């Protein structure tokens, strides 16, 4: 069982990492910062359609600040969604600003509505933590998903990732007759492998969503991480394997019922091949990112020491023992996708 016992440290964006972000158009000047949104004077609990408390609060601002804040948020939305084309703002308005009061980072969430057709979208405003930004960039480069995000000084803007929250899916959807259990189990194996190779931790059911896409004969599933705070931070390998979180047990049990060990190995090899292919397609950018990350501090010395020992034993690869930082460990982990033999077995 994977358990995170302590609150994660946060890390400032280093100068070399900020240069990388600027070179790749991720560092953009915003008209408003996270700290500006803290100037609210009231809030009300946000209740969902089933009359349950969401643990988010809708924030209310003084009238003098509200117009500036709303206009600034619309500009930010145009930056991350339309490459800064402000013409898209004409039909948009800010319907609501929410604050997550139960999380460590206390992110804000803006709900943007198109007044022509009432279509809506969200994005998030957070404190910029280097671990999380590394996680977002690695997800963008090495996963099958593209991520829209941008940074300005100590403020991070993230797009909303669409999907059914994992815990909600397991509670309300998994036993539906139209769920293709084999395809869903396959996707969890591949998601498990992606997280392990790129060292993204804490992927219990509240930290990922399940995106369902109708196919011409059936449905397809994509499990997507939505929380990147635990990128290359924890010191135990189990934290980087979603299979070890008890919240994910329904998916684990589905996999045990639907797949053989041979099938699991096949899916693992498929995902490692895809990661290797993505790495080759963006090799220069990924190498630059890892070079910056290797010189950065995004975890404790104790976590770094423990993880490299864990992975050296797991892979039977002494190269991990020569690593000095989490960036070095990630580089060595990515090198394993070019190994011919499968180094890891799903527990069936």
N, C-alpha and C positions, 0 to 999 in steps of 0.2 A: 504494500500500500504506500502511495506517495503522499507525504504530508509536508507542508511548508510551515515551519515553526516560528519564524521570525518575520517581522515586517522588512521588506526589501529596502535597501538603501537607494537613494536617488543620486544621479551623477550629472554634473554640468556637461554641456556640449563643449568639447575641447576645441582649440583653434584649428588643428589639422582636420578634425571632423567637420567643422563649420566650413572650411575651405572646400572639402569634398561636396558638401551640400550645395554650396554656391555654384561649383562647377557643373553640377547636375540639376540646376534649376529647382532645388528644394528649399533654398534660403530666399525668402521673398518678404518684402516690407508689407506689414499689415497696418490697416488704419486703427486697429484696436488690439489690446493685449489681454492676456488672461487676468492680470491684476485689475484692469479696468472693469471687468465684469463682476468683480467683488464688491462694487459700490451699490449693491442693491439695498433697498430699505425694507423689504417685506418678502414673504414667500408663503405658498400654500402647498399642501401635500398633493401630489399628482396621483389620481386614482384611475385605474384601468377600466376597461369596459365591463369587467366583472365585479366592479366596486371593491377591488383590492388595492391596498397601498403599494405603489411601485417602488417605494423608498427613494424616489426622485421628488424634488420640490420644484414647482414653477416659480420663477424669480420675478419680482416686480421692482421696477426702477422708478426713481423720481422723474417726473414729467420732463424736467429740463435735460436729463441725460438720455431719456428713452429714444428720442429721434436720432441722436448721434449714434447711439449703440446699434439701433436697428439698421440704419444706413450703412454703418461699418460692417455689420455682419453680412448684409447683402453683397457688399463689395468683395468680402472674403469668399463668399460662395461663388461669385463670378470668377475669382482667381483660381479656385481649385477645380471648378467644373467647366469653365469656358475660356481658360487661358487668359483671364483678365478682361474678356469682352464685356464691358459694362452695359451694352445694349440689352443683355438678358435680364437686367435688373428691373426693366420697365414694368413687367407684370408680376413681380415677386413681392411678397411681404413676409415679415417675420411674425409668425403666428404665436410663438412661444419660446421662452428660454428656460431650460430646466437645469438643475444642479443635482448631481448624484451625491447624496450626503453620507452614504454608507461605505464608499470606496476610499482607499488610501489617498488617491490623487485628487479626488473630488472634481471630476470633469464637468464642464458645462456642455449642454446639447442645445443647438438651435434648430428649430423646426421652420423650414422655409416652404411657403405655399405659393403656387401659381394661381392668381386670382381668376384666370380665364377658365381653367378646367378643374380647379381645386386639387390638382395633384400636389403631393408634398414630398419633401426630402429632409434629411437631417445631416448635420455635421457636428463635430466635437471640437471644443476649445480646451486645451490642457496645458499644464506646466510641462516644459520641454525636459524630458529625462533622456539622457544619452542611450541607455539600454533600450528603451522603447523605440527610439528613432532608428537605432541599428536593426531592431527587429522588424520594423516597417520596411526598411530598405532591403533587407535580406528576403523578406516575404515577396516583395515586388520583383526581385531578380531571380529567385530560385524556386518559387512556387508557381502553380498554374494560374495564379491570381495577380492582377495589377492593382496597385494601391495608390490612391490620390492623397497626398499629404504635403504639408509645407511647414517651414519653421521660420520664425522671426525672433531673434534673441532668445528669451526664455518662454516663448509661446509656441505651442504645437497645434496645428489644425489637421484634423483627420476626417476623411469622408466616412459616411455611415456604410457599414458592410451589411448587405441584405441577406436575410435568411431567418429560419426559425431557430431561436436559441436552443442549444442542445438539451438542456434540462427540460424545457417545455416540450420539445419533440418527443423525448423519451416518456414523458408523462402522458401526453395527449394523442400522439400520432403513431407510435411504434407498432401498436397492435391493430392498426387499420388493415383491412384486407388488401388494400391497394399498395401497401408497402412492399417493394421488392427487396426482401431481406438479404438475398445473395449480393446484389449490387451495393446495398448499404454497408454490409459487412466488409466487402472488398474495399470500399472507400475509406472505412475506418482503418484498415490495415495500412493503406497508402498514406493516410493522414498521420498515423502513428510513426511511420517511417520518415516522413518529411520532417516532423517535429524533432525526431531523434537525430537525424543527420545535421540539421541546421541549428540544433540546440535551443529550441524554443520550449520553455518549461511552463508548468502550471496549466496544462490544457485539460482541465476538468470541464464538465458539461456546461458550466456557466460562462466559460471563456471561448466557446466556439459556437458557430451557427451551422445549420444544415440548409443548403441551398438546393432546391428541388427543380429540375428542369425536365419538362415533358419531352420524350423522344418519340420517334415515329412509331415505335412498337411498344415502348414502355416508358419508364422514367429514369432519369439519371440523378446522381447525388454528388454534391461537392461539400465537404466539410471544410469550413474556413475559420481560421483563428481570428478573434476580434480583440484579444488582449495581448500586447507584446511587451509588457513590463518585465517579464521573466526571460528575456533573451540573454542567454549565456551568463546567468547570474548564480544559480544554485550549484552546490557542490556535489550532489548525488545524481547519478545517471537516471535513477527512477523518476526524478522530477521531469525529465525530458521525454518520458514515454507515457502517453495518455492511457495506455492499457493498465497502468498501476493506480489510477485514481478510482476510488470506489464509486464515485458519481457516474462513471462511465460503464459500470457493470452490465447494464442492459445491452449495450452494444457488444461488450466482450462475450456475453452469453450467446448473443445472436451469431457471432463469428464462430464460436465453438460448435454451434448446432449446424452451421451452414458450410463450413470449410474443412478441408483436410490439411495436414501440415504441408503437403506438397503444393497445394493451391496457395497457401499463405506465402511460401517461399517464392512462388512465381510472381505474386503481386508485389512482394518486397523488391525483387529484382527489377520488375518493371518500373517501380517508382525510383529506385536508385539510378536506373538508366536514364529516366527523364530528368532527374536532378543533374546528372552528368551532362546531358544535352543542353540544359539551360545554362549550366556553368560555361560550357564551351561557347555558347551564343553571346554571352556577356562577359567573357573572360577578363578583359582589361579592366572593366569597371569593377567587377567582383574582386579582382586582385588588389586594386587600389583601395577598395573599401576595407578589405581584410588587413592590408598593410597599415592603414590608419587605426583600425581596431586593435591590432597587435601592440600598438604603442600606447593604447588608451587604458585607463582603469575604469572598468564597469562592473567589477565584483571585488570581493575580498581575497586576500592572499590565501586564507584558509579554504575558501570555496574552490579557488583555482587549483590548489594542491590536491584536494580530495577528488575533484572531477577528473583531473588528468590521470590519477592513479586508478580510478574506477574504469575509465575508458581504455587505459593501457591493458588492464586485466580482461576487460570485455572483448576487445579486438585482438588480444595477444600481440600488441604492437607497441614496442618500446619508444617509438617516435613521440607518443603522447607525453612521456616522462621528461622530454626535453623542452616542453612548452613552458613559457614563463607567464603568459597572460591568457585570458579567455579568447582573445583574437587568435593566438597561436593554436589553441585547442580547436577552435572552429575550423581553421585552415586544415589541420590534420584530420578532423572529422570529415570534411568534404573530400579529402583525398581518398577516403575509404570507398567512395562510390565508383572508383575506377578499379577496385579490387574485383577479381573474377569470382571468388567464392562468396556466398552469402554469409555475413558475419553475425547474423542475429536471427533468432527464432521467436516468432509469436507464440504465446503459451497455449497451445491446444493439446 
